[in-house]
Amino acid sequence: MKHASILAIVLCLLVSCNRNTIKIDETCGSGPDLVGQTLRFNLMNKSMTSTFNIYIKNEDDGTKKESVTTPGIDENMLQFFIKYCADKNIVLKDHIMAFVIYTNSIASESTVNDDQIKGITVYTVKGNRIMHHLYLRDSNNNFYEEENVRVRVPWITANHISFYKKNYVFPDNQSNSNILIVGDLGSKIWKNLDLYWTSMKYEVNPRPDPK
């Protein structure tokens, strides 16, 4: 119950509270379109399910976007994706607070399979530093880190996720979903957020046009 109450504040979509550095997300206040939706992940010859709240956005060009958030702490799912990253040779040295999984599928309409995962954001913690890491899938089906967007952040924010999803993971504006998974460490940090807070600096640029 304590975990649920903490994350109910955090996942309105993500942190919408404002310390003069974080923008309010447009979905906040409207409530999710789907509550308690069960999603299934088929990865590493294993299957795992969990419940999520889902915000749906239909674009004018016919594409569909989903922002999927856990209604509470989900340590089991976090550990599941830690193992998935290890299986993909993604080396994570520091403590892991949260993942954002980017898929080229509409999560609420199908099972999430390996080939649908096109990017992974990992929020790690070392000392009082929360770091954002972005891993993308290349043409050989391997993941690599976009090291120039490794940046210290104050927390998990919706505008931060939207920026990297739009400019790095899905620059062609296709239908997609981003799925947030937060573990126990996220709960501990949220209760002591002043110890970790830092201004978010957007010092990175979108991926250059290949032309």
N, C-alpha and C positions, 0 to 999 in steps of 0.2 A: 504494500500500500504506500509506503514511504517512497519507494522508487517511482511508482506511478505518479504521485503528486509532484515530484521533482521534474519528471520528464513532461508532464502536462504543461508546465510552464515553459520548458525549453523548446518543446516541439510544437510550436504554434504556427508556423513551420520553422523549426529551429529557433535560435534566439532572435526575438524581435525586440527585446529590450534595448535601450539606446543609451550608451555612455558617450554620446557625441561622436561615435565612430561607426555605429552599425545602422544600416538602413532597415526600415520596417518592410517586411515582405508583404506583397500585395494579397496573398492568400490569408494572412492573419486576420482573425476576427470572423471570417466567413465559415470556418469549420470545414473539416474534410468532407469530400464527396462520398467516400466509402470508409466506414468505421469497422475495425475488427476484421478486416479482410485477410483470409488465410492465403499465404503465398508459399509455393513449393520451389525449392532449389534442388536441382539434380547436378551434383558436382563431385568429381573424384570417385565415381561409381557409388556415391552415397546420396541419400535423399534427406532433406530436412525441411520442416515447415515452421512457420511462425506467423503471428498476426500483426498486421500493419494498418495504419490509417493512410488513406490515399487522397491526394489532391490532384484533380484532373483539369488539364487546360487544353482546349481545342483551338488550334490556330486558324486564321483566316485561309491559309493555303491548304488546309485539310490535314496537316500534321497534328499529332496528338502528343502531349507531354504529361508525364506523371511524376509527382514528387511523393515519395513513399517514406513514411516515418514510423518508427516504433512507438507505440503508446506508452512504453516503459522501458526499463533496462532489459536487455536481452544478451546476457553473458554467454549463453550457449551458442547463439548465432555468431557472436563476435569470435568465439574460439573456433567455430566452424570455418570462418573466413581467414583466421590466422593460419589454419592448416592448409586452406586453399592457396594462400599466398606462398607458403613454403613449397607446395606442390608445383607452383609456377616459378620457382627459384627467385622469388621476391624476398630479399633479405631485410628483415625488420629488427634492428638492434635495440631500439628503445621500447618502453612500455606503450601499448596500443590502447587508445581511448575510444576510437570510433572508426568506422569505415563508411564510405559512400560508394556504392556499386552502381556503375553506369551501364545500362543495357540498351541495345537497339531494338528492344521489344517493349510492348506494353505489359508491364508486370502483372496487372490485375486480370489479364486475358489469357495468360499462358504460364506454363512452368518456366522458371529461369534456368536455362542450360548454359554450359560452359561457353559455347561459341557466341552467345548473345552478350557476354560481358566484354565491353570494349574499353573500359577504363575503371580504375580503382583509386579513390582518394583514401589515404591513411592519415589519421591524426595521431601523432605520437607525442609522448610526454617524457621530458628529461629535466629533472630539477623543477624549476618553475616555468619551463618553456613548453608551449604547445606548438608543434610544428605540423605544417601541411605538406604532404607528399602526394604527387600525382603520378600514377603508373598507367601507361597506354599500351595497347596491343599493336604490334607492328604487322607487316604483311606476311611475316613468317609465323604468325600466331604466338609470338613471344611477347612478354611484357618488359618494358623498359621505363626508367624513371625520367620524367621531364625535370631535370635538375634545376633549370633556371626558374622554375616556379615553386621550388622548395622555400617556404616562407613561414616566418613565425606569425601566429594568429592569436587573437584574444579568446576565441571560442569557435564553435561551429556556427556559421552564419549562412542564411539562404542566398544572399547576394554573392557570396564567395563561391558557393557551389555552382550557381547559375553562370557565373563568369567563366569558370573553367570548362563547364559542360558545353557552353555555346562556342567558345573560342578554341578549345583544344580537343575535346572528345567528339563532339558532333558539330563541326563547323558548317556542314552542309544542311543543317536544320532539318534532319529527319526525325521521325517519331522516335521517342525514347523515354526511358524512365531513369530516375535516380533514387536509390534506395539507401536510406540512412540506418545504420546499426550502431547503437551505443552500448558500451559495457559498463561494468561496475565502477571502473576508474572514472568514467564520465560523471557519475553521480557524486563521487567524492570531490572532484574538481569543481563541479557546479556549486557545491555548498561552501567552497573556499575560493571563489572565482577571483577575488581581489588579489590573491597571491600570484595569479597567473596572467592577469590582464596586461595587455600591451596594445598600443595603437596598431591597427591594421594598415599596412602601406601597400597600395597597388602599384608596385614598381615593375611589374611584368607587362609585356605587350602581347596581344593575340599573335597566333602563329602567322608568319609572313605569307602573303599570297605567292604561290610557287611561280606565277607568271612574272 
